Amino acid sequence: MPIAGIYGPEDFATERTQVVTAPPRTGTSSPPCALPAPALEWNSEVERATAPLYERVKHVIPPIEWPFMAPYVKAINELKGERDAVILAHNYQTPEIFHCVADIVGDSLQLAIEATKVKASTIIQCGVHFMAETSKILNPDKTVLIPDSRAGCSLAASLTAADVRLLRERFPGVPVVAYVNTSAEVKAEVDICCTSSNAVQVVESLNAPTVIFLPDQYLAKYVASKTDVKIIAWKGACEVHERFTGDELRAYRQADPAVQIIAHPECPPDVLAEADFTGSTAHMINWVRNKHPKRLVMITECSMADNVRAELPGIEMVQPCNLCPHMKRITLANILESLLYLREEVTVEPVIAERARRSVERMINLKN
């Protein structure tokens, strides 16, 4: 079904509050609980300790680079136990993080679910800020850290809580779904959250003829193509996925008609029309595991292709390589600093957290 309507900041120009792309950075001074910095040098001990981990990534990290990464990997893995910390990493994190220091990996839905099961007292979120906020919302009594709080998201930055309230005024009684790629303040204003894995299921679970779906216009169009529910959308977009084009994909097919192309639903419709499969990052990974294509184009953030190739080296990856500048703010160096100095801590106003928790938990508890 076509989108019933699409709105953006210009529609509320006189009423809209200023968008803040990311919260201000926390202080960088060392707290009293700071641990001494480890020696970060490549030697035979580090080589032996990290050899099994390098086996996981040897197909995507050249041997000449590993001696610079290995001391950080060893130090991080040792400090996790000392700090009673667990590292959650999104599928877009680089291989040395995803395969070598993360304890839990996945897409936004997987990480949200796993965050509720974490026993450790400290969570380090290797992803972007809204993911760390979601972990804090679901774990109010735990310490949640993000190695760089400037790791924002173009989708989260496109929408404010005030925008949601104005949409509710314009469409009274229409339920509101928010993609998890939103701030805690936005989550507090909506009825339920969703991810790209379960967006159609969430929309249909509301049993309403019309649903407001925020903030990704392309995911909204994808959902609208899969349901009879009328969708009112917002003019947000992922700065990584919106850069792909249908012409680009057709060029890959012309170069090799046998190539397989899979795409994320945050991409524009002309891209999805050219893809052999469309799905969330978790669904894309499972598709590759099940199909084992000989030659593959993954239309999503670049590092996910590296992570899949590390696991399945027999697949030749053709990488368009659109990198997320926000995800790439997370590095081994600032993960180590996060563990050493317990920074940067993510906090959410308790009243907002309580309201946002309802919309996130409603998503998590939705039955298949």
N, C-alpha and C positions, 0 to 999 in steps of 0.2 A: 504494500500500500504506500502511495506517495506520502511524503512528510506533510502533515496538516498545516504546519507553520514553522517558521524559524526566526528567532529573535537574537539580538545582540546588544552590546553596550550602547550603540547609537539610538536604540529604541527607548532607552531610559536616560538619555543624555543629561537631562536637567535634574534627575533624581538619584543618579547612581553615585555611590561612594567610590573613592579612589581605590584602584586595584594595587595590592602590594604583592610583588612577585615572590618574595621570600622573606621570612622573618629576619630581623637583624642578627648578626653573628653574636654568639655569647663571648664572654671575655676569654682571653687566651693565657691568662696568668695561671701558673700551676697551683692547684689546690693543695691543701695540707696532706691529702691522701695520695699524692703523686708517687709513683714508683721510679726507681732509678732507671735511666735509659740503658738498654742492653747494647753490647758491642755489635755492630752491624758489619761484620767482615766475613768474607768468603774464605772458608778453610775446610780442612778434611772432615771435621766434626759436622759442620753445617751441610756439607755435601752428602755425608752418610745419612743424616737425619731427614733430609728432604728428598732423597733419591726416589722413594716410592711416590711422592707427590709429583715429582717431575715426570714420572712415567705417565701420569694422567694427562699432561699438557705438552708432551714433547713434540706432538704433531703441529702445535700452533704457537709455541714459544721457542724461538731458536736457542740452541745451546749457549750462544754467546751472551744472551740476555739473562739466563737463569742465575748466574752468580750475583747479579745485582738484586734479584728478587728473593732468592733463597734465604738470606739472613733475616729479612722482614717476615717471611713466611714462618720460619722457625720461631722467631720471637713472639709473633702474634699467637701462634698455637700454644705456646707455653704460658703466655700471659692470660689467656682465656680461663684457664683453670684457676690461676691465682686470683682473678677478678670475679670468679663465678659468673662468667659471661658467655652468651651464645651469640653467634653471628648469623643474621638472616640476610641473604643476598638475592636480589632479583635476577631474573634470567639475562638482563642486559649488563650485568657486571662483567668485567674482563676475566679471562680464564684463570689468571693467578689468584684472583679473589674467589671466583665461583667454584673452582675445583680444588683449591689448595688451603683456604682458610675458613670458608663458610661451613656452618653446621647444618643449615636448612636453606634450600634454594627453591625457587619456583616463581610463578607469576603472582600478581597482586592477590588473587583469591587464595592461592595456596599459602602465601605468607601470612595473610590475615587469619586463616584457620590455624596455622601452626603457631602463630603468636599466642593464641589462647591456651596452648598446651605446654608452653615453655616453663620449665622449673627453675631455671637460673634466675638470679636476682637482677641481672643486668642484660639488656638486649642492645646489641649494636646493629643498627639497620644500615645495610649497604644497599642503598637505593636512593630515592629522592625523598624530599621532606614530607610529603603527604603520607608516604608509607610509614615513616617513623611516627608521625602523628597517629596513624591508625593503630600501630603497635601500642602506643601509650594509651590511647582510648580504651583498648581491650585489656591493658595491664596497668591500671592506675597506680598500683602499689610497687611496680618495678621501675628501675632506672632505665630509661631509654635514651640511647646516644646515637647521634648521626655524625660521622667523621667530618662532614662539611655541611653546615646548615644552609649554605648558598645553593645546594643542589635542589633546584626548584623544578617546576613543570609548567609548560605553556598552557596546558589544559587547566590546571589548578589556578593559574594566574588570570584566566579569562573570565572568572565568575566569582561574585561575592555573595555573602549571605543576604545583603540588601537586594541583589538581583533576584534571588529566589523569592523573597517576600513580595517584590513587585510583580513577579510572574504569578504568584498565588492570587494577588489582588486582581490581575487581569483575567485569570482563568479560575474563578472560585470553584472549589470542590474537586478540581482535577488533581489526582495524586502525582507526586513528584518523585522521580528516580534520579539519583546522582551516581555517576561513575565514581569509583573510588579515587580517581585522579582529581580530587577536590580537597579543599581545606577542611579542617575540623569545623569551622564556623558554618560552612555550607552543609556539611553532613548533618549538623544540628538542626537545619531548617527543612530537611526533606523527609519523606516517608520511609524510604528504603534505599540502600546502596546496591550497586552491581559492579561486576567486572566484565571484561570482554568475554570471559568464559561462560557467564550465566545471564547476560543482559536480556536475551529473549525470554528466558524462563522467569526472570524477575518481573519484567513488564507484564507478562501474561498472568503472573500470580496475583496481580492486583484486581483482576476481574473488572476492569473499567474499560469503557469504550475509547477513552482518550487518556493519554499519559504524557506528562511533561518529562522529557529525558534530557539530562544535562551532564557535562557541557559540550561533549564531542559531537559535532554535526555529522561527521562521517560514520561514526559508530551508530548514531541515531538513524541515519539513512539505511545502514545495514540491518538494524533491528526492524525498521519499518518494512523492509523487503521480505522479512521472515514471519510477519504477524499481521493479523487483521486489525490490531489496535492502532488507532490514530496517534501519531507521535508529534508532539510539539517540541522542537529542538532549539538548541542554543548555538551560536556561531563560534564555538571554540574548536580548536584543532591541535593535534600533536605536531610540533615543529619538525619532528623526524619523519613521520608517516605522510604528512601532507606534501612532502617534496617529491614523492614517487609519482610517476605518470604512466598512463596506459601505453603511450608511445615507447617509453623505456622498456616495458615488458615485451611489447611486440618486437622490438629490436633483438631482445634475447632469443625469442622464438625463431626469428628469421635467421639468426646466426646458428641455431641448433634446434630444429623442430622437435627433438626428443627431450629437451630440457624440461624439468618439472619446476613449476613456480607456485609457491605458497605465500600467502599474504595475511597481514594482520588487519582486522576490520576497522582500525583507525585510519586506513588508507582511503583515498577518494574512490567513488564508485567505478570510474573507468579502469582503475588498477584492479579492483576486485573482479571485474568482468573478465579480465585476462588471466586470472589465477586459476590453477587447478584445484586449490583448496584454500579456504579462508578460515582462520581460527585464532584464538588467543595464543599467547606464547606457549603455554602448556600444551594446548591442542596441536600446535605446529610441531613441537618437539615429539609428541606421541605419534603424529602422522609420519614423521621421518623415521622413527624407530620401527614402525610397522611396515612402511612401504619400501624402505631402503633404496631410494632412487639412485641411479648412477651419477646423475648430474643435477644439481639443485640450485635454485635461486630462492633465497629467503627474503621476502620483502618486509623487513622490520629492522630494528637496530642492529648494527654490525656485530657487536660482541656475541650476540646469541648464536650467530653462525659459527663463530670460533668455538663456543662452548659445545655446540653439537658436533663439530668436526673433531674436537678433542675426544669425544665419546665414540664417534663413528668415523674413524679416519678413512674408511673406504669410500666415502661419499665425496665427490668433487663439488666444492662449493664455488658458485659464481656469485661474488659479493658486490652488490651495488654500493654498500658501505655508506649509509647515512648514520653518522654517530650522534648520540644524544650528548650534548655538552654538559648537561646536568649530571647524568649518570657517571660521566668521566671525571667529575670532581672527586669521586671516591677512589682512593688509592691505597696501596699497602702502607705507604708512609703515614697517611692521616688515620688509617685504622689503628696503627700502632700507637700514635699519639692519643687517640681516643681511649685506648686501654690504659696507657700510662697515666694520663691526666684526667680521666673520666670526663671528657668533653667531646662534643658539644651536647649538652643535655636538652632533650625535647620535653616541653611541658605544655599542657592544655588546661585552660581555665576549667575548674571542676564542673561548673554549671553547663558549659558548652560540651565538655567531655561526656557528661551523663546523657544529654540529648543526642549527641552524635553516636554514642554507644548503641542506642536503641536501633538506629538505622543500619549500623554495621552488623549488629547481632541478628537483626531480622534477615539480612542477606545470608549470613553464615548458617542460620538455622532453617533456611528454606529447604523443604524436602524436594528431592528429585522426583 
